[in-house]
Amino acid sequence: MSFDAFSQTWLPRIEQEMRALLENEPLSLRPMYGMMRYHLGWENRLGEPEDAPKGKRLRPLLTLMTAQAAGGDPAQALPAAAAVELIHNFSLIHDDIEDRSSTRRHRPTLWTWVGESQAINAGDAMFVLAHLALLRLRKRHLPASRILDAMQTLDDTCLRLTQGQFLDMDFETRTNVTLDEYMTMIAGKTAALIAASSALGAIIAGAADVASYQAFGHALGLSFQIEDDILGIWGEEAVTGKSATGDILTRKKTLPVLYALAQTEPEADALRTFYTRPAPLTPEDLPAILALLDALGARDFAEAQGRAYAEAALDALAATQGDPDAVAMLAGLVRKLVGRRW
């Protein structure tokens, strides 16, 4: 089965698993739950049903695919799949506030509609719902040890997410961020949850070698974030649903920028002037900054790094010795993500 065919089969069941946690609320709490349903793409601002863009749903699909690769039934892993997607979306709600992002998935971000305080609360609620989703594993008659391992994996990951986000925000006020520090940051902010998504499927399936599945997800997560960094500068807003200039205008320390700033050519000095001057960057600065990044080979370097981590993911996947069809499907996903435009 291809990744696309697997997605068509299982995405509706993932949505159903999540919806079960976000329905039948008391009338007085309908606006609160409506905020979460809006962010998830299920409703508009009026509380009316809407089929809005919902994101890639990569993480829950990974959980189901790795469960199958490890010899398990993907249906058994649905509670964990719902949990990782809700954790991902809780983090996005908070990230959008912290980054002052006004658009996500071609729609206004939640905080720009309901305000920061209510958006923070909605994110907190989604965090709790993710844990309640994972506890639905009890109804799948799994051994208690597997459920506890899954719970610890999710909680460890949530801590790593906050650590990565701390570093990301800390970098905003620093001019001396190194490439090694950047890799530590994205290992927490992005790769940790993708690694957990892979590990959870293996845990639920009772795999003997959970570590290889986790290593696969970790390397895939690093590659995924590097591709995001590339799209954040050179992507098409109509395709990604996010501003293609925001990362530069906010002086975000992404891999292409850090690589360029670390060079010794005169162009790097000129770039450092833009990134250290007191005055904010403006849209008028963009052509010059993009030209400097190109002259310093920033995009080529980032693309090479993204491919290298994708290859590392394929190596870790081969080490799992999982179900050949499911492993081939996961390998196809890795190749699909390299050089993506979305």
C-alpha positions as CSV (number, residue, x, y, z in Angstrom):
1,M,0.0,0.0,0.0
2,S,1.3,3.5,-0.8
3,F,1.4,6.3,1.8
4,D,-1.4,8.1,0.0
5,A,-3.6,5.0,0.0
6,F,-2.8,4.4,3.7
7,S,-3.7,8.1,4.5
8,Q,-7.1,7.8,2.7
9,T,-7.9,4.7,4.7
10,W,-6.8,5.9,8.2
11,L,-7.2,9.7,8.2
12,P,-11.0,9.5,8.7
13,R,-10.5,7.2,11.7
14,I,-7.9,9.5,13.2
15,E,-10.3,12.4,12.9
16,Q,-13.0,10.3,14.5
17,E,-10.8,9.4,17.4
18,M,-10.0,13.1,18.0
19,R,-13.6,14.3,17.5
20,A,-14.7,11.9,20.2
21,L,-12.8,14.0,22.7
22,L,-14.1,17.4,21.5
23,E,-17.9,16.9,21.3
24,N,-20.9,16.8,23.6
25,E,-19.6,19.6,25.8
26,P,-22.0,21.6,28.0
27,L,-23.6,24.5,26.3
28,S,-21.8,27.0,28.4
29,L,-18.4,25.6,27.2
30,R,-19.3,25.5,23.5
31,P,-17.3,28.7,22.7
32,M,-14.2,27.2,24.4
33,Y,-14.5,23.9,22.5
34,G,-15.3,25.9,19.3
35,M,-11.9,27.5,19.6
36,M,-10.2,24.2,19.5
37,R,-12.4,22.9,16.7
38,Y,-11.6,26.1,14.7
39,H,-7.9,25.5,15.1
40,L,-8.3,21.9,14.0
41,G,-10.1,23.0,10.9
42,W,-13.5,21.6,11.8
43,E,-15.5,24.8,12.3
44,N,-15.5,28.4,11.3
45,R,-15.7,31.3,13.7
46,L,-19.5,31.0,14.0
47,G,-19.3,27.4,15.1
48,E,-20.6,26.1,11.8
49,P,-19.0,23.0,10.3
50,E,-16.2,23.7,7.9
51,D,-13.7,21.5,6.1
52,A,-10.7,23.9,6.4
53,P,-7.1,22.9,5.9
54,K,-6.0,20.6,8.7
55,G,-2.3,20.3,8.3
56,K,-0.3,17.3,7.1
57,R,-1.4,14.9,9.9
58,L,2.1,13.4,9.5
59,R,2.6,12.5,13.1
60,P,-0.5,10.4,13.7
61,L,0.0,8.6,10.4
62,L,3.5,7.8,11.5
63,T,2.2,6.2,14.7
64,L,-0.2,4.0,12.7
65,M,2.4,3.1,10.1
66,T,5.1,2.2,12.6
67,A,2.5,0.1,14.5
68,Q,1.9,-1.9,11.3
69,A,5.7,-2.1,10.5
70,A,6.3,-3.5,14.0
71,G,3.7,-6.3,13.4
72,G,0.8,-4.7,15.1
73,D,-2.7,-3.6,14.2
74,P,-2.9,0.2,13.4
75,A,-6.4,0.4,14.9
76,Q,-4.9,-0.4,18.3
77,A,-2.7,2.7,18.0
78,L,-5.5,5.1,17.2
79,P,-5.6,6.6,20.7
80,A,-1.9,7.4,20.5
81,A,-2.3,8.8,17.0
82,A,-4.9,11.2,18.3
83,A,-2.7,12.1,21.2
84,V,0.3,13.1,19.2
85,E,-1.8,15.2,16.8
86,L,-3.5,17.0,19.7
87,I,-0.1,17.6,21.3
88,H,1.2,19.0,18.0
89,N,-1.7,21.3,17.7
90,F,-1.5,22.5,21.3
91,S,2.1,23.5,20.6
92,L,1.1,25.3,17.5
93,I,-1.5,27.4,19.3
94,H,1.1,28.5,21.8
95,D,3.8,28.9,19.2
96,D,1.6,31.2,17.1
97,I,1.2,33.5,20.1
98,E,4.9,33.4,21.0
99,D,5.9,34.0,17.3
100,R,3.1,36.6,16.7
101,S,2.0,34.6,13.7
102,S,-1.2,35.9,12.1
103,T,-1.8,33.1,9.6
104,R,-1.7,29.3,9.8
105,R,-3.1,26.8,7.2
106,H,-4.4,29.7,5.1
107,R,-6.6,31.0,8.0
108,P,-6.2,33.6,10.8
109,T,-4.5,32.1,13.8
110,L,-6.6,31.4,16.9
111,W,-5.1,34.1,19.1
112,T,-5.8,36.8,16.5
113,W,-9.5,35.9,16.7
114,V,-10.1,35.2,20.4
115,G,-7.1,37.0,22.0
116,E,-4.0,35.7,23.7
117,S,-5.5,34.7,27.0
118,Q,-8.3,32.5,25.6
119,A,-5.9,31.0,23.0
120,I,-3.5,30.0,25.7
121,N,-6.3,28.4,27.6
122,A,-7.5,26.6,24.5
123,G,-4.0,25.3,24.0
124,D,-3.8,24.1,27.6
125,A,-7.1,22.3,27.2
126,M,-5.8,20.6,24.1
127,F,-2.7,19.5,26.0
128,V,-4.9,17.7,28.6
129,L,-7.2,16.2,25.9
130,A,-4.1,14.7,24.3
131,H,-3.4,12.8,27.6
132,L,-7.0,11.7,27.9
133,A,-6.8,10.5,24.3
134,L,-3.7,8.3,25.2
135,L,-5.5,6.9,28.2
136,R,-8.1,5.5,25.8
137,L,-5.5,2.8,25.1
138,R,-7.0,1.1,28.2
139,K,-10.0,0.2,26.1
140,R,-7.8,-1.6,23.6
141,H,-6.9,-4.2,26.2
142,L,-3.1,-3.6,26.0
143,P,-0.7,-4.7,28.7
144,A,-0.4,-2.0,31.4
145,S,3.3,-1.9,30.9
146,R,2.9,-0.7,27.2
147,I,0.4,2.0,28.2
148,L,2.8,3.3,30.9
149,D,5.6,3.3,28.4
150,A,3.5,5.2,26.0
151,M,2.5,7.7,28.7
152,Q,6.2,8.2,29.7
153,T,7.2,8.7,26.1
154,L,4.5,11.3,25.5
155,D,5.4,13.2,28.7
156,D,9.1,13.1,28.1
157,T,8.4,14.5,24.6
158,C,6.2,17.3,25.9
159,L,9.1,18.5,28.1
160,R,11.5,18.3,25.2
161,L,9.1,20.4,23.2
162,T,9.1,23.2,25.8
163,Q,12.9,23.0,26.0
164,G,13.2,23.4,22.2
165,Q,10.8,26.3,22.2
166,F,12.7,28.0,25.0
167,L,15.9,27.7,22.9
168,D,14.1,29.0,19.8
169,M,12.9,32.1,21.6
170,D,16.2,32.6,23.3
171,F,18.0,32.6,20.0
172,E,15.9,35.6,18.9
173,T,17.9,37.9,21.1
174,R,21.3,36.4,20.5
175,T,23.7,37.0,17.7
176,N,26.1,34.2,18.3
177,V,24.0,31.1,17.9
178,T,26.0,28.1,16.5
179,L,24.9,25.4,14.2
180,D,25.3,22.8,17.0
181,E,23.0,24.9,19.2
182,Y,20.5,25.1,16.4
183,M,20.5,21.3,16.0
184,T,19.9,20.8,19.7
185,M,17.0,23.2,19.5
186,I,15.2,21.5,16.6
187,A,15.9,18.1,18.1
188,G,13.5,19.3,20.9
189,K,11.1,21.5,19.1
190,T,10.4,19.3,16.1
191,A,12.2,16.0,16.0
192,A,11.2,14.9,19.5
193,L,7.5,14.6,18.6
194,I,8.1,12.9,15.3
195,A,10.4,10.5,17.1
196,A,7.7,9.9,19.7
197,S,5.1,9.4,17.0
198,S,7.2,6.6,15.6
199,A,8.1,5.1,18.9
200,L,4.5,5.0,20.2
201,G,3.4,2.8,17.3
202,A,6.2,0.4,18.0
203,I,5.5,0.4,21.8
204,I,1.8,-0.4,21.2
205,A,2.7,-3.2,18.8
206,G,5.0,-4.7,21.3
207,A,8.2,-4.3,19.2
208,A,11.4,-5.5,20.7
209,D,13.4,-2.7,19.0
210,V,11.6,0.5,19.8
211,A,14.9,2.4,19.7
212,S,15.3,1.9,16.0
213,Y,11.8,3.3,15.3
214,Q,12.6,6.2,17.5
215,A,15.9,6.9,15.8
216,F,14.0,6.8,12.5
217,G,11.6,9.4,13.7
218,H,14.3,11.5,15.1
219,A,16.3,11.7,11.9
220,L,13.1,12.2,9.9
221,G,12.2,15.1,12.2
222,L,15.5,16.8,11.7
223,S,15.1,16.5,8.0
224,F,11.5,17.7,8.2
225,Q,12.5,20.9,10.2
226,I,15.3,21.7,7.8
227,E,12.9,21.5,4.9
228,D,10.6,23.8,6.8
229,D,13.4,26.3,7.3
230,I,14.0,26.3,3.5
231,L,10.3,26.9,2.9
232,G,10.3,29.6,5.5
233,I,12.6,31.6,3.2
234,W,12.0,30.3,-0.3
235,G,8.6,28.7,-0.1
236,E,5.4,29.8,-1.8
237,E,2.9,31.2,0.6
238,A,0.0,30.0,-1.5
239,V,1.2,26.4,-1.1
240,T,2.5,26.5,2.5
241,G,-0.2,28.6,4.0
242,K,2.4,30.6,5.9
243,S,4.2,33.8,5.2
244,A,7.3,33.2,3.1
245,T,9.0,36.3,4.5
246,G,8.2,36.1,8.2
247,D,11.3,34.1,9.1
248,I,13.6,36.8,7.7
249,L,11.6,39.8,8.9
250,T,11.6,38.4,12.5
251,R,15.3,37.5,12.1
252,K,14.6,33.9,13.0
253,K,17.7,31.8,13.5
254,T,17.1,29.0,10.9
255,L,19.7,26.7,9.4
256,P,20.2,28.6,6.2
257,V,20.7,31.9,8.0
258,L,23.0,30.5,10.7
259,Y,25.2,28.8,8.0
260,A,25.4,32.1,6.1
261,L,26.2,34.1,9.2
262,A,29.0,31.7,10.1
263,Q,30.9,32.3,6.8
264,T,33.8,34.7,6.4
265,E,33.1,36.2,3.0
266,P,32.2,40.0,2.7
267,E,28.6,38.9,2.0
268,A,28.4,37.4,5.5
269,D,29.5,40.7,7.0
270,A,26.8,42.4,5.0
271,L,24.2,39.9,6.2
272,R,25.4,40.3,9.8
273,T,24.7,44.0,9.5
274,F,21.1,43.3,8.7
275,Y,20.7,40.8,11.5
276,T,22.3,43.0,14.2
277,R,21.1,46.5,13.4
278,P,18.7,48.1,15.9
279,A,16.1,49.0,13.4
280,P,13.6,46.3,12.4
281,L,13.9,44.6,9.0
282,T,11.4,45.7,6.4
283,P,10.0,44.1,3.2
284,E,12.3,46.5,1.3
285,D,15.3,44.7,2.9
286,L,14.2,41.3,1.6
287,P,15.8,41.3,-1.9
288,A,19.2,42.2,-0.6
289,I,19.0,39.6,2.2
290,L,17.9,36.9,-0.2
291,A,20.7,37.8,-2.6
292,L,23.3,37.5,0.2
293,L,21.9,34.1,1.3
294,D,22.1,32.9,-2.3
295,A,25.7,34.2,-2.7
296,L,26.8,32.4,0.5
297,G,25.3,29.1,-0.6
298,A,22.8,28.9,2.3
299,R,20.1,27.1,0.4
300,D,22.4,24.5,-1.1
301,F,23.8,23.8,2.3
302,A,20.4,23.4,3.9
303,E,19.1,21.2,1.2
304,A,22.2,18.9,1.5
305,Q,21.7,18.7,5.3
306,G,18.0,17.8,4.8
307,R,18.9,15.0,2.4
308,A,21.6,13.7,4.7
309,Y,19.2,13.3,7.6
310,A,16.6,11.7,5.3
311,E,19.3,9.1,4.5
312,A,19.9,8.6,8.2
313,A,16.2,8.0,8.7
314,L,16.2,5.4,5.9
315,D,19.2,3.6,7.6
316,A,17.4,3.5,10.9
317,L,14.2,2.3,9.3
318,A,16.1,-0.6,7.6
319,A,17.5,-1.5,11.1
320,T,14.0,-2.1,12.4
321,Q,13.6,-5.2,10.2
322,G,9.9,-4.5,10.2
323,D,7.1,-5.7,8.0
324,P,8.5,-5.2,4.4
325,D,5.4,-3.6,3.0
326,A,5.1,-1.1,5.8
327,V,8.8,-0.3,5.8
328,A,8.6,0.4,2.1
329,M,5.6,2.7,2.7
330,L,7.6,4.6,5.4
331,A,10.6,4.8,3.1
332,G,8.4,6.3,0.4
333,L,7.2,8.9,2.9
334,V,10.7,9.9,3.6
335,R,11.5,10.4,0.0
336,K,8.3,12.3,-0.5
337,L,9.2,14.8,2.2
338,V,12.6,15.6,0.8
339,G,12.4,18.7,-1.3
340,R,8.7,19.2,-0.6
341,R,7.0,22.5,-1.5
342,W,4.3,22.3,1.2
